[in-house]
Amino acid sequence: MSCDEVILETSLSADGLKQWTLVRRLDGFFTHSEEVYVDLRDCGGGIDGYWSSRGYHSGLFDTLQAAKDDALGALPWLSEQIFGSH
């Protein structure tokens, strides 16, 4: 995230391996992204792991609701996290 963005919402998947962030940019557009946790505990090297930006990255949206709708459509785990499993 750059200094011209404001985090509006975040969510962590139930298994703790995916993280979603919704931001408002300084130019007024909205965007969201998913990060994936890469676990290195079994690989040695003295670190547990890191968050990678290799997950989903959206385009730009004029409205907050459009960005949220896209996130819920693109990330099934997010919908389950917010609304519960169906």
N, C-alpha and C positions, 0 to 999 in steps of 0.2 A: 504494500500500500504506500502511496506517495503522500506527501504533506498536503496535497490538494484534494484529498478524499476524507470523508467523514463516515465512520462505521455506524450503520444504523441498526443492523441486526446480525447476530451470529448464531450458529447452531452446531452442535457436535452430534455425530451419529451415535446410536445406542452402543455400538461396539468400540467407540472412541477412536476409530481409524479414519474418519472423514470429518472435515470441518467446512462449513459454509459461511461466507461473509457477504453481506449486502452493504453496498456503499453508495453515498451520494458524492458525486464529483463536484469540484468547484464550479464547473460550467453548468451545473444544474441537472445533468444526466445521471442516471442510475445504472449500476452494473453489479454483477455478483460473480463469485468464483468459489470453487471447491478445491480444497487442499487435501492431500492424501498422506497419512502418516506412514513412513517407511521405517519399519522396525529392524534394527541392526543388532539386537542383543545377542543373537545366535552367531553373528559374524565376527565377533571379537572387536578389537580396536578401542575399547573403553568408552563407547558412547551407546546410549539406548536407541537413538534414531533421530529422525528429523521430519519436519513437515515439507512436503514437496508440492509445488504448484502444477504438477502434471495432471491434476483433475480437470473438471469442467470450468471453462471461462466463457462468460456470456458476452454479448455485444452491448450496445448502449440502448437505454430505454428512456423515453420522455417522462414516464410516470413511475412512481414507486410501485403501484399495483401491477403494471406491466412487467416490471423486473421480478416481482414476487411470483406472478403467474408463470413466467418462463422458468424460474428456479424450481417450482413445484412440478412442472412438466418434465424438466430435464433430469431431476435428481429424485428418483423414487424413494430413497431413504429419507429425504427431507420431508416429503409428504407424510410418510409413516411416522416420523418423529413428531411432526406437528399435529396430525389428525389421528394418529394411532393406526394400527394395522387393521385391514378390512378383510 
